[in-house]
C-alpha cells in the first residue's frame, strides 16, 4: 500500500485570512481516470473504512472500473467473511467510535455530493497539530472536527502560524499552515493521493455518472443521425409536391 501511495501531484495550501472561512482549493478530479479511482479506493478501504462506513456502496461496483472480482477480494476486502456483493461497512462499533471521537463517524457514501469535491480535497490537506483537542488535531475547513489526521504518516505534521501583513497602512492577520515535520510523501505526492481519494469518493457517491454521460453522448449522436435521415425522407416525400 505504501508503494501505491508513494507513486502519487501537489497544489499549495492557500493562506487563510484570520476570522474568515477557509477558501477551498480546486480538486480537479477526473471522473474518467479509472486508475486514479482505483488508487483512491485502496486509500479509502485502508484508512477511511476503519471508522467510517459507506453503507450505500457495494464492493462489486468497483468492477465498473475494470477490476475483477478476484482483484477486489485480494486487494480491497480485508475481512474474509465479507463478500464482493456486500456493502462497505466499517468494522468499528458505532458506540466505540462515539466514545473515542465524541461523535459517531458519518457515513461517507454520498459525502462528495453533500460537501463537494473541493471541500473534501481541502479538508484532507488542512489538518494541523492542536494540543487543546482530544485527538491532538484540528482542521481549517472544519474547525474542532472530532476526526484525527489518519494520513499524517504520509503528509507529515503541520502547524498553524499567524502573521501580520501591512498594506496601505492597514494591518491584517493571516493564518497559514507550515509543515513542521515531513511525512513519507512529498507535498506533491500527498496532494495527488488526496486527489485520488476524492476521485473515488465522487465515484462512490454517484457510480453511474460516467456511464450515464457515455449513454447521453450516444443518444445525442443517434438523434443527430435520425434528424438527417428524417430530413432526407421528408425531401423525398415532398419533392413531387413542389
ChimeraX commands (.cxc) that place a marker at each C-alpha (Angstrom):
marker #1 position 0.00,0.00,0.00 radius 0.5
marker #1 position 2.85,2.37,0.79 radius 0.5
marker #1 position 4.35,1.85,-2.67 radius 0.5
marker #1 position 0.95,2.59,-4.16 radius 0.5
marker #1 position 0.65,5.84,-2.24 radius 0.5
marker #1 position 4.24,6.89,-2.93 radius 0.5
marker #1 position 3.57,6.76,-6.68 radius 0.5
marker #1 position 1.48,9.87,-6.39 radius 0.5
marker #1 position 0.70,15.67,-7.54 radius 0.5
marker #1 position 0.61,18.81,-5.49 radius 0.5
marker #1 position -1.25,22.08,-5.21 radius 0.5
marker #1 position -0.22,24.52,-2.47 radius 0.5
marker #1 position -2.41,25.10,0.53 radius 0.5
marker #1 position -3.77,28.65,0.38 radius 0.5
marker #1 position -3.00,31.21,3.06 radius 0.5
marker #1 position -6.04,31.92,5.20 radius 0.5
marker #1 position -7.31,35.24,6.44 radius 0.5
marker #1 position -7.89,35.17,10.19 radius 0.5
marker #1 position -11.52,35.07,11.19 radius 0.5
marker #1 position -12.72,34.24,7.67 radius 0.5
marker #1 position -13.84,30.99,6.15 radius 0.5
marker #1 position -11.12,28.79,4.72 radius 0.5
marker #1 position -11.00,29.09,0.92 radius 0.5
marker #1 position -11.34,25.81,-0.91 radius 0.5
marker #1 position -8.65,24.59,-3.28 radius 0.5
marker #1 position -9.71,23.04,-6.58 radius 0.5
marker #1 position -9.65,19.25,-6.54 radius 0.5
marker #1 position -9.57,18.99,-10.33 radius 0.5
marker #1 position -10.52,15.33,-10.27 radius 0.5
marker #1 position -11.03,13.32,-13.43 radius 0.5
marker #1 position -14.07,11.04,-13.22 radius 0.5
marker #1 position -12.86,9.19,-16.32 radius 0.5
marker #1 position -9.49,8.27,-14.77 radius 0.5
marker #1 position -10.22,4.72,-13.64 radius 0.5
marker #1 position -6.66,4.17,-12.35 radius 0.5
marker #1 position -6.92,7.22,-10.10 radius 0.5
marker #1 position -10.25,5.97,-8.74 radius 0.5
marker #1 position -8.76,2.53,-8.12 radius 0.5
marker #1 position -5.89,4.08,-6.15 radius 0.5
marker #1 position -8.41,6.16,-4.22 radius 0.5
marker #1 position -10.40,3.03,-3.40 radius 0.5
marker #1 position -7.27,1.50,-1.91 radius 0.5
marker #1 position -6.71,4.54,0.31 radius 0.5
marker #1 position -10.38,4.57,1.31 radius 0.5
marker #1 position -10.58,0.94,2.45 radius 0.5
marker #1 position -7.28,1.15,4.32 radius 0.5
marker #1 position -7.65,4.49,6.09 radius 0.5
marker #1 position -11.29,5.65,5.97 radius 0.5
marker #1 position -13.30,2.44,6.20 radius 0.5
marker #1 position -11.67,1.68,9.55 radius 0.5
marker #1 position -14.06,4.14,11.23 radius 0.5
marker #1 position -16.48,5.29,8.52 radius 0.5
marker #1 position -18.96,3.15,6.63 radius 0.5
marker #1 position -20.15,3.58,3.07 radius 0.5
marker #1 position -23.36,1.65,3.52 radius 0.5
marker #1 position -24.83,2.54,0.11 radius 0.5
marker #1 position -21.79,1.31,-1.83 radius 0.5
marker #1 position -21.13,-2.31,-2.77 radius 0.5
marker #1 position -17.63,-3.60,-3.37 radius 0.5
marker #1 position -18.67,-5.10,-6.70 radius 0.5
marker #1 position -19.41,-1.65,-8.15 radius 0.5
marker #1 position -15.64,-1.36,-8.50 radius 0.5
marker #1 position -15.91,-3.86,-11.34 radius 0.5
marker #1 position -17.22,-0.90,-13.36 radius 0.5
marker #1 position -13.65,0.46,-13.15 radius 0.5
marker #1 position -12.12,-2.61,-14.73 radius 0.5
marker #1 position -11.30,-4.55,-11.56 radius 0.5
marker #1 position -12.10,-8.24,-11.47 radius 0.5
marker #1 position -13.94,-9.90,-8.61 radius 0.5
marker #1 position -10.71,-11.62,-7.57 radius 0.5
marker #1 position -8.76,-8.34,-7.58 radius 0.5
marker #1 position -11.39,-6.79,-5.31 radius 0.5
marker #1 position -11.19,-9.76,-2.95 radius 0.5
marker #1 position -7.40,-9.76,-2.85 radius 0.5
marker #1 position -6.77,-6.03,-2.55 radius 0.5
marker #1 position -9.82,-4.28,-1.11 radius 0.5
marker #1 position -11.55,-6.74,1.21 radius 0.5
marker #1 position -9.70,-7.49,4.43 radius 0.5
marker #1 position -12.41,-9.46,6.25 radius 0.5
marker #1 position -12.70,-12.96,4.78 radius 0.5
marker #1 position -16.37,-13.09,5.83 radius 0.5
marker #1 position -17.17,-10.12,3.60 radius 0.5
marker #1 position -18.45,-10.90,0.12 radius 0.5
marker #1 position -17.87,-8.87,-3.03 radius 0.5
marker #1 position -21.58,-8.10,-3.23 radius 0.5
marker #1 position -21.70,-6.73,0.33 radius 0.5
marker #1 position -21.94,-3.09,1.32 radius 0.5
marker #1 position -18.87,-1.28,2.62 radius 0.5
marker #1 position -19.35,-1.36,6.37 radius 0.5
marker #1 position -16.81,-0.27,8.96 radius 0.5
marker #1 position -15.64,-2.95,11.40 radius 0.5
marker #1 position -15.74,-0.39,14.22 radius 0.5
marker #1 position -18.70,-0.48,16.57 radius 0.5
marker #1 position -20.66,2.80,16.49 radius 0.5
marker #1 position -20.68,3.11,20.28 radius 0.5
marker #1 position -16.92,2.58,20.45 radius 0.5
marker #1 position -16.39,5.15,17.71 radius 0.5
marker #1 position -18.51,7.72,19.51 radius 0.5
marker #1 position -16.67,7.06,22.75 radius 0.5
marker #1 position -13.31,7.51,21.01 radius 0.5
marker #1 position -14.10,10.60,18.93 radius 0.5
marker #1 position -17.02,12.18,20.80 radius 0.5
marker #1 position -19.28,11.79,17.79 radius 0.5
marker #1 position -20.36,8.92,15.58 radius 0.5
marker #1 position -18.34,8.98,12.34 radius 0.5
marker #1 position -20.70,9.85,9.47 radius 0.5
marker #1 position -21.44,7.51,6.60 radius 0.5
marker #1 position -19.35,8.56,3.59 radius 0.5
marker #1 position -21.46,7.09,0.79 radius 0.5
marker #1 position -22.64,10.41,-0.60 radius 0.5
marker #1 position -20.31,12.80,1.24 radius 0.5
marker #1 position -18.84,14.03,-2.06 radius 0.5
marker #1 position -22.30,15.11,-3.22 radius 0.5
marker #1 position -23.18,16.63,0.14 radius 0.5
marker #1 position -19.95,18.62,0.65 radius 0.5
marker #1 position -18.38,18.80,-2.79 radius 0.5
marker #1 position -15.04,17.55,-4.11 radius 0.5
marker #1 position -13.21,20.82,-3.39 radius 0.5
marker #1 position -14.31,20.71,0.25 radius 0.5
marker #1 position -13.08,17.15,0.75 radius 0.5
marker #1 position -9.82,17.84,-1.07 radius 0.5
marker #1 position -9.04,20.90,1.06 radius 0.5
marker #1 position -10.25,19.24,4.27 radius 0.5
marker #1 position -7.87,16.28,3.94 radius 0.5
marker #1 position -4.95,18.67,3.38 radius 0.5
marker #1 position -5.56,21.18,6.19 radius 0.5
marker #1 position -5.14,19.19,9.40 radius 0.5
marker #1 position -2.78,20.78,11.88 radius 0.5
marker #1 position -1.45,19.91,15.31 radius 0.5
marker #1 position -3.55,21.28,18.19 radius 0.5
marker #1 position -2.78,20.20,21.74 radius 0.5
marker #1 position -6.11,21.58,23.00 radius 0.5
marker #1 position -8.06,18.95,21.09 radius 0.5
marker #1 position -8.60,15.44,22.46 radius 0.5
marker #1 position -7.37,13.92,19.21 radius 0.5
marker #1 position -4.38,16.26,19.06 radius 0.5
marker #1 position -5.59,17.65,15.73 radius 0.5
marker #1 position -7.69,20.46,14.32 radius 0.5
marker #1 position -8.74,21.43,10.82 radius 0.5
marker #1 position -9.05,24.73,8.99 radius 0.5
marker #1 position -12.02,23.73,6.86 radius 0.5
marker #1 position -13.90,22.06,9.73 radius 0.5
marker #1 position -12.74,23.66,12.99 radius 0.5
marker #1 position -12.83,21.41,16.06 radius 0.5
marker #1 position -13.50,18.31,13.97 radius 0.5
marker #1 position -13.57,15.12,16.01 radius 0.5
marker #1 position -11.57,13.23,13.37 radius 0.5
marker #1 position -7.84,12.69,13.85 radius 0.5
marker #1 position -5.42,13.07,10.95 radius 0.5
marker #1 position -5.42,9.49,9.66 radius 0.5
marker #1 position -2.97,10.23,6.84 radius 0.5
marker #1 position -0.40,12.07,8.96 radius 0.5
marker #1 position 2.25,9.43,8.27 radius 0.5
marker #1 position 2.13,10.43,4.61 radius 0.5
marker #1 position 1.61,14.20,4.82 radius 0.5
marker #1 position 3.63,14.87,7.94 radius 0.5
marker #1 position 2.77,17.26,10.77 radius 0.5
marker #1 position 1.51,20.76,10.01 radius 0.5
marker #1 position 1.27,23.64,12.47 radius 0.5
marker #1 position -0.80,26.79,12.23 radius 0.5
marker #1 position 1.13,30.05,12.03 radius 0.5
marker #1 position -0.31,33.57,12.25 radius 0.5
marker #1 position 1.47,36.50,10.63 radius 0.5
marker #1 position 0.61,40.19,10.39 radius 0.5
marker #1 position 0.62,41.73,6.93 radius 0.5
marker #1 position 0.57,45.51,6.47 radius 0.5
marker #1 position -0.81,47.05,3.29 radius 0.5
marker #1 position -1.62,50.75,2.76 radius 0.5
marker #1 position -1.36,51.35,6.48 radius 0.5
marker #1 position -3.81,48.56,7.34 radius 0.5
marker #1 position -2.68,45.51,9.27 radius 0.5
marker #1 position -4.30,42.16,8.60 radius 0.5
marker #1 position -3.64,38.85,10.29 radius 0.5
marker #1 position -3.22,35.87,8.05 radius 0.5
marker #1 position -3.12,32.22,9.03 radius 0.5
marker #1 position -1.17,29.64,7.14 radius 0.5
marker #1 position -0.13,26.05,7.59 radius 0.5
marker #1 position 3.55,25.21,7.85 radius 0.5
marker #1 position 4.96,21.70,7.51 radius 0.5
marker #1 position 6.79,21.14,10.78 radius 0.5
marker #1 position 7.94,17.60,10.11 radius 0.5
marker #1 position 7.67,15.85,6.74 radius 0.5
marker #1 position 5.89,12.59,6.15 radius 0.5
marker #1 position 6.60,9.64,3.87 radius 0.5
marker #1 position 5.36,11.62,0.87 radius 0.5
marker #1 position 6.40,14.90,-0.63 radius 0.5
marker #1 position 3.68,17.60,-0.72 radius 0.5
marker #1 position 3.29,16.82,-4.43 radius 0.5
marker #1 position 2.74,13.12,-3.79 radius 0.5
marker #1 position 0.40,13.69,-0.87 radius 0.5
marker #1 position -1.87,16.07,-2.77 radius 0.5
marker #1 position -2.04,13.56,-5.61 radius 0.5
marker #1 position -3.02,10.83,-3.13 radius 0.5
marker #1 position -5.79,13.02,-1.69 radius 0.5
marker #1 position -7.00,13.82,-5.20 radius 0.5
marker #1 position -7.24,10.07,-5.88 radius 0.5
marker #1 position -9.18,9.56,-2.65 radius 0.5
marker #1 position -11.63,12.35,-3.51 radius 0.5
marker #1 position -11.98,10.95,-7.02 radius 0.5
marker #1 position -13.04,7.63,-5.54 radius 0.5
marker #1 position -15.47,9.31,-3.13 radius 0.5
marker #1 position -17.02,11.18,-6.06 radius 0.5
marker #1 position -17.38,7.89,-7.92 radius 0.5
marker #1 position -18.85,6.24,-4.84 radius 0.5
marker #1 position -21.44,9.00,-4.42 radius 0.5
marker #1 position -22.65,8.51,-7.99 radius 0.5
marker #1 position -21.24,5.30,-9.55 radius 0.5
marker #1 position -23.42,5.52,-12.64 radius 0.5
marker #1 position -22.45,9.10,-13.53 radius 0.5
marker #1 position -19.75,8.18,-16.06 radius 0.5
marker #1 position -21.85,5.54,-17.78 radius 0.5
marker #1 position -24.82,7.91,-17.85 radius 0.5
marker #1 position -22.69,10.55,-19.57 radius 0.5
marker #1 position -21.49,7.99,-22.11 radius 0.5
marker #1 position -25.06,6.88,-22.83 radius 0.5
marker #1 position -26.07,10.54,-23.20 radius 0.5
marker #1 position -23.41,11.08,-25.88 radius 0.5
marker #1 position -24.59,8.00,-27.79 radius 0.5
marker #1 position -28.21,9.15,-27.60 radius 0.5
marker #1 position -27.32,12.63,-28.89 radius 0.5
marker #1 position -25.36,11.15,-31.79 radius 0.5
marker #1 position -28.29,8.89,-32.61 radius 0.5
marker #1 position -30.70,11.83,-32.60 radius 0.5
marker #1 position -28.40,13.81,-34.91 radius 0.5
marker #1 position -28.26,10.90,-37.34 radius 0.5
marker #1 position -32.02,10.44,-37.15 radius 0.5
marker #1 position -32.52,14.15,-37.82 radius 0.5
marker #1 position -30.54,13.84,-41.04 radius 0.5
marker #1 position -32.42,10.71,-42.07 radius 0.5
marker #1 position -35.77,12.33,-41.28 radius 0.5
marker #1 position -34.89,15.44,-43.28 radius 0.5
marker #1 position -33.83,13.31,-46.27 radius 0.5
marker #1 position -37.07,11.29,-46.03 radius 0.5
marker #1 position -39.14,14.47,-45.92 radius 0.5
marker #1 position -37.39,15.77,-49.04 radius 0.5
marker #1 position -38.11,12.52,-50.85 radius 0.5
marker #1 position -41.84,12.53,-49.95 radius 0.5
marker #1 position -42.41,16.16,-50.84 radius 0.5
marker #1 position -40.23,16.53,-53.96 radius 0.5
marker #1 position -43.15,15.94,-56.37 radius 0.5
marker #1 position -45.47,18.31,-54.48 radius 0.5
marker #1 position -43.29,21.29,-55.25 radius 0.5
marker link #1:1,2 radius 0.2
marker link #1:2,3 radius 0.2
marker link #1:3,4 radius 0.2
marker link #1:4,5 radius 0.2
marker link #1:5,6 radius 0.2
marker link #1:6,7 radius 0.2
marker link #1:7,8 radius 0.2
marker link #1:9,10 radius 0.2
marker link #1:10,11 radius 0.2
marker link #1:11,12 radius 0.2
marker link #1:12,13 radius 0.2
marker link #1:13,14 radius 0.2
marker link #1:14,15 radius 0.2
marker link #1:15,16 radius 0.2
marker link #1:16,17 radius 0.2
marker link #1:17,18 radius 0.2
marker link #1:18,19 radius 0.2
marker link #1:19,20 radius 0.2
marker link #1:20,21 radius 0.2
marker link #1:21,22 radius 0.2
marker link #1:22,23 radius 0.2
marker link #1:23,24 radius 0.2
marker link #1:24,25 radius 0.2
marker link #1:25,26 radius 0.2
marker link #1:26,27 radius 0.2
marker link #1:27,28 radius 0.2
marker link #1:28,29 radius 0.2
marker link #1:29,30 radius 0.2
marker link #1:30,31 radius 0.2
marker link #1:31,32 radius 0.2
marker link #1:32,33 radius 0.2
marker link #1:33,34 radius 0.2
marker link #1:34,35 radius 0.2
marker link #1:35,36 radius 0.2
marker link #1:36,37 radius 0.2
marker link #1:37,38 radius 0.2
marker link #1:38,39 radius 0.2
marker link #1:39,40 radius 0.2
marker link #1:40,41 radius 0.2
marker link #1:41,42 radius 0.2
marker link #1:42,43 radius 0.2
marker link #1:43,44 radius 0.2
marker link #1:44,45 radius 0.2
marker link #1:45,46 radius 0.2
marker link #1:46,47 radius 0.2
marker link #1:47,48 radius 0.2
marker link #1:48,49 radius 0.2
marker link #1:49,50 radius 0.2
marker link #1:50,51 radius 0.2
marker link #1:51,52 radius 0.2
marker link #1:52,53 radius 0.2
marker link #1:53,54 radius 0.2
marker link #1:54,55 radius 0.2
marker link #1:55,56 radius 0.2
marker link #1:56,57 radius 0.2
marker link #1:57,58 radius 0.2
marker link #1:58,59 radius 0.2
marker link #1:59,60 radius 0.2
marker link #1:60,61 radius 0.2
marker link #1:61,62 radius 0.2
marker link #1:62,63 radius 0.2
marker link #1:63,64 radius 0.2
marker link #1:64,65 radius 0.2
marker link #1:65,66 radius 0.2
marker link #1:66,67 radius 0.2
marker link #1:67,68 radius 0.2
marker link #1:68,69 radius 0.2
marker link #1:69,70 radius 0.2
marker link #1:70,71 radius 0.2
marker link #1:71,72 radius 0.2
marker link #1:72,73 radius 0.2
marker link #1:73,74 radius 0.2
marker link #1:74,75 radius 0.2
marker link #1:75,76 radius 0.2
marker link #1:76,77 radius 0.2
marker link #1:77,78 radius 0.2
marker link #1:78,79 radius 0.2
marker link #1:79,80 radius 0.2
marker link #1:80,81 radius 0.2
marker link #1:81,82 radius 0.2
marker link #1:82,83 radius 0.2
marker link #1:83,84 radius 0.2
marker link #1:84,85 radius 0.2
marker link #1:85,86 radius 0.2
marker link #1:86,87 radius 0.2
marker link #1:87,88 radius 0.2
marker link #1:88,89 radius 0.2
marker link #1:89,90 radius 0.2
marker link #1:90,91 radius 0.2
marker link #1:91,92 radius 0.2
marker link #1:92,93 radius 0.2
marker link #1:93,94 radius 0.2
marker link #1:94,95 radius 0.2
marker link #1:95,96 radius 0.2
marker link #1:96,97 radius 0.2
marker link #1:97,98 radius 0.2
marker link #1:98,99 radius 0.2
marker link #1:99,100 radius 0.2
marker link #1:100,101 radius 0.2
marker link #1:101,102 radius 0.2
marker link #1:102,103 radius 0.2
marker link #1:103,104 radius 0.2
marker link #1:104,105 radius 0.2
marker link #1:105,106 radius 0.2
marker link #1:106,107 radius 0.2
marker link #1:107,108 radius 0.2
marker link #1:108,109 radius 0.2
marker link #1:109,110 radius 0.2
marker link #1:110,111 radius 0.2
marker link #1:111,112 radius 0.2
marker link #1:112,113 radius 0.2
marker link #1:113,114 radius 0.2
marker link #1:114,115 radius 0.2
marker link #1:115,116 radius 0.2
marker link #1:116,117 radius 0.2
marker link #1:117,118 radius 0.2
marker link #1:118,119 radius 0.2
marker link #1:119,120 radius 0.2
marker link #1:120,121 radius 0.2
marker link #1:121,122 radius 0.2
marker link #1:122,123 radius 0.2
marker link #1:123,124 radius 0.2
marker link #1:124,125 radius 0.2
marker link #1:125,126 radius 0.2
marker link #1:126,127 radius 0.2
marker link #1:127,128 radius 0.2
marker link #1:128,129 radius 0.2
marker link #1:129,130 radius 0.2
marker link #1:130,131 radius 0.2
marker link #1:131,132 radius 0.2
marker link #1:132,133 radius 0.2
marker link #1:133,134 radius 0.2
marker link #1:134,135 radius 0.2
marker link #1:135,136 radius 0.2
marker link #1:136,137 radius 0.2
marker link #1:137,138 radius 0.2
marker link #1:138,139 radius 0.2
marker link #1:139,140 radius 0.2
marker link #1:140,141 radius 0.2
marker link #1:141,142 radius 0.2
marker link #1:142,143 radius 0.2
marker link #1:143,144 radius 0.2
marker link #1:144,145 radius 0.2
marker link #1:145,146 radius 0.2
marker link #1:146,147 radius 0.2
marker link #1:147,148 radius 0.2
marker link #1:148,149 radius 0.2
marker link #1:149,150 radius 0.2
marker link #1:150,151 radius 0.2
marker link #1:151,152 radius 0.2
marker link #1:152,153 radius 0.2
marker link #1:153,154 radius 0.2
marker link #1:154,155 radius 0.2
marker link #1:155,156 radius 0.2
marker link #1:156,157 radius 0.2
marker link #1:157,158 radius 0.2
marker link #1:158,159 radius 0.2
marker link #1:159,160 radius 0.2
marker link #1:160,161 radius 0.2
marker link #1:161,162 radius 0.2
marker link #1:162,163 radius 0.2
marker link #1:163,164 radius 0.2
marker link #1:164,165 radius 0.2
marker link #1:165,166 radius 0.2
marker link #1:166,167 radius 0.2
marker link #1:167,168 radius 0.2
marker link #1:168,169 radius 0.2
marker link #1:169,170 radius 0.2
marker link #1:170,171 radius 0.2
marker link #1:171,172 radius 0.2
marker link #1:172,173 radius 0.2
marker link #1:173,174 radius 0.2
marker link #1:174,175 radius 0.2
marker link #1:175,176 radius 0.2
marker link #1:176,177 radius 0.2
marker link #1:177,178 radius 0.2
marker link #1:178,179 radius 0.2
marker link #1:179,180 radius 0.2
marker link #1:180,181 radius 0.2
marker link #1:181,182 radius 0.2
marker link #1:182,183 radius 0.2
marker link #1:183,184 radius 0.2
marker link #1:184,185 radius 0.2
marker link #1:185,186 radius 0.2
marker link #1:186,187 radius 0.2
marker link #1:187,188 radius 0.2
marker link #1:188,189 radius 0.2
marker link #1:189,190 radius 0.2
marker link #1:190,191 radius 0.2
marker link #1:191,192 radius 0.2
marker link #1:192,193 radius 0.2
marker link #1:193,194 radius 0.2
marker link #1:194,195 radius 0.2
marker link #1:195,196 radius 0.2
marker link #1:196,197 radius 0.2
marker link #1:197,198 radius 0.2
marker link #1:198,199 radius 0.2
marker link #1:199,200 radius 0.2
marker link #1:200,201 radius 0.2
marker link #1:201,202 radius 0.2
marker link #1:202,203 radius 0.2
marker link #1:203,204 radius 0.2
marker link #1:204,205 radius 0.2
marker link #1:205,206 radius 0.2
marker link #1:206,207 radius 0.2
marker link #1:207,208 radius 0.2
marker link #1:208,209 radius 0.2
marker link #1:209,210 radius 0.2
marker link #1:210,211 radius 0.2
marker link #1:211,212 radius 0.2
marker link #1:212,213 radius 0.2
marker link #1:213,214 radius 0.2
marker link #1:214,215 radius 0.2
marker link #1:215,216 radius 0.2
marker link #1:216,217 radius 0.2
marker link #1:217,218 radius 0.2
marker link #1:218,219 radius 0.2
marker link #1:219,220 radius 0.2
marker link #1:220,221 radius 0.2
marker link #1:221,222 radius 0.2
marker link #1:222,223 radius 0.2
marker link #1:223,224 radius 0.2
marker link #1:224,225 radius 0.2
marker link #1:225,226 radius 0.2
marker link #1:226,227 radius 0.2
marker link #1:227,228 radius 0.2
marker link #1:228,229 radius 0.2
marker link #1:229,230 radius 0.2
marker link #1:230,231 radius 0.2
marker link #1:231,232 radius 0.2
marker link #1:232,233 radius 0.2
marker link #1:233,234 radius 0.2
marker link #1:234,235 radius 0.2
marker link #1:235,236 radius 0.2
marker link #1:236,237 radius 0.2
marker link #1:237,238 radius 0.2
marker link #1:238,239 radius 0.2
marker link #1:239,240 radius 0.2
marker link #1:240,241 radius 0.2
marker link #1:241,242 radius 0.2
view
